[in-house]
């Protein structure tokens, strides 16, 4: 029987619900699939993050207003990303944390044919460190020795 070792993500993916997240990369935001559905946006659309009376809002952009949304998968779905450095700073973005905001669909404000969704701070989650195993010199030497022995047998 073969023994398989996972080389990809071994943690289950987490359902984040309807959120916009300040990623730990300066200026970058993530929009969960559920949030994209509520906002009515897809990859290639624009999203604005605005502030009024101390509350942050998300609103579908138009005519090039806002940050252009991009998807990392070929279907254009999944988590969408956008770059908005000024909003990231205002919304307490931090390179050590993911800053999560829920979209409050029930308290959306309609103004001038646009729907503004209030964002409520949820939590800061520490950025997870990637663990990469380094090849040791010992392993590299074993590979070289095996290769040399293979050539000696020829």
C-alpha positions in Angstrom: 0.0 0.0 0.0 1.3 3.5 -0.9 1.9 6.0 1.9 1.0 9.5 0.7 2.3 12.7 2.3 0.3 15.9 1.6 2.4 18.6 0.0 -0.4 21.1 -0.1 -2.5 22.8 2.5 -3.4 20.3 5.3 -5.6 22.7 7.3 -9.3 22.8 6.4 -10.3 26.0 4.8 -12.3 28.3 7.1 -15.7 29.7 6.1 -15.3 33.4 6.9 -18.9 34.3 6.1 -19.7 37.8 4.8 -16.5 39.7 5.4 -14.0 42.1 4.0 -10.5 41.6 5.4 -7.5 43.9 5.5 -4.8 41.4 4.6 -1.4 41.5 6.2 0.1 42.7 2.8 0.1 46.5 2.8 -2.8 47.9 0.9 -4.5 44.6 0.1 -8.1 43.6 0.9 -9.8 40.3 0.6 -13.6 39.9 -0.2 -15.1 36.6 0.8 -17.4 34.9 -1.8 -20.5 35.6 0.4 -19.6 39.3 0.7 -19.1 39.5 -3.1 -22.6 38.0 -3.5 -24.1 40.6 -1.2 -22.3 43.5 -2.8 -23.1 42.2 -6.3 -19.5 42.2 -7.5 -17.3 39.8 -9.5 -13.8 39.7 -10.7 -13.2 42.8 -12.9 -15.7 45.0 -11.1 -14.8 47.9 -8.9 -15.4 48.2 -5.1 -15.2 51.4 -3.1 -14.5 51.5 0.6 -15.7 54.8 2.1 -16.2 56.4 5.5 -19.0 58.5 6.9 -19.6 59.6 10.5 -16.9 57.2 11.8 -18.4 54.2 10.0 -16.8 52.3 7.1 -18.9 51.2 4.2 -18.4 49.0 1.1 -20.2 50.0 -2.1 -20.0 48.6 -5.7 -17.9 51.1 -7.7 -18.8 52.3 -11.1 -17.1 54.2 -13.9 -13.7 53.0 -12.6 -14.3 54.3 -9.1 -12.7 52.2 -6.3 -10.3 49.3 -6.5 -10.5 46.7 -9.3 -11.4 43.3 -8.0 -9.3 40.3 -9.0 -9.7 36.5 -8.5 -6.9 34.1 -8.2 -8.8 31.2 -9.9 -9.7 30.8 -13.5 -13.4 30.9 -13.0 -13.3 34.4 -11.4 -14.9 33.1 -8.2 -13.6 32.4 -4.7 -12.0 35.1 -2.6 -11.6 38.4 -4.5 -8.8 40.8 -3.8 -8.3 44.5 -4.3 -5.6 47.1 -3.6 -6.5 50.2 -1.7 -3.6 51.6 0.3 -5.4 54.6 1.8 -8.4 52.5 2.9 -6.0 49.9 4.4 -4.4 52.5 6.6 -7.7 54.0 7.7 -9.2 50.6 8.5 -6.2 49.7 10.7 -4.5 47.4 8.3 -1.4 45.8 9.8 1.3 43.5 8.3 1.2 41.3 11.4 -2.6 40.7 11.4 -5.7 40.1 9.2 -8.3 42.7 10.3 -11.8 41.3 9.7 -15.0 43.3 9.1 -18.5 41.9 8.8 -20.8 43.4 6.1 -24.1 44.5 7.7 -26.6 43.8 5.0 -29.7 44.8 7.1 -28.4 48.3 7.7 -27.4 49.1 4.1 -28.0 52.8 3.1 -29.4 53.6 -0.3 -28.2 56.9 -1.8 -28.2 58.1 -5.4 -29.0 54.7 -6.7 -26.1 53.0 -4.9 -26.3 50.7 -1.9 -23.7 51.4 0.9 -23.1 48.4 3.3 -21.8 49.3 6.7 -18.7 47.4 7.9 -18.4 46.2 11.5 -15.0 45.4 13.0 -15.0 41.7 14.1 -11.4 40.8 15.1 -7.7 40.9 14.3 -6.2 37.5 13.5 -2.5 37.0 13.7 -0.8 36.3 10.4 0.1 32.6 10.1 3.7 32.0 9.5 4.5 29.7 6.6 6.5 26.7 7.6 9.1 25.6 5.0 11.4 22.7 5.5 14.9 23.5 4.5 17.0 20.8 2.8 20.0 20.0 5.0 23.4 19.5 3.6 23.2 15.9 4.8 20.2 15.2 2.5 21.9 17.0 -0.4 25.0 14.9 0.2 23.0 11.7 0.2 21.5 12.6 -3.2 24.9 13.4 -4.6 26.3 10.1 -3.3 23.4 8.1 -4.8 23.9 9.8 -8.1 27.7 9.1 -8.1 27.0 5.4 -7.2 24.5 5.2 -10.1 27.2 6.5 -12.5 29.8 4.1 -11.1 27.5 1.1 -11.9 27.3 2.1 -15.6 
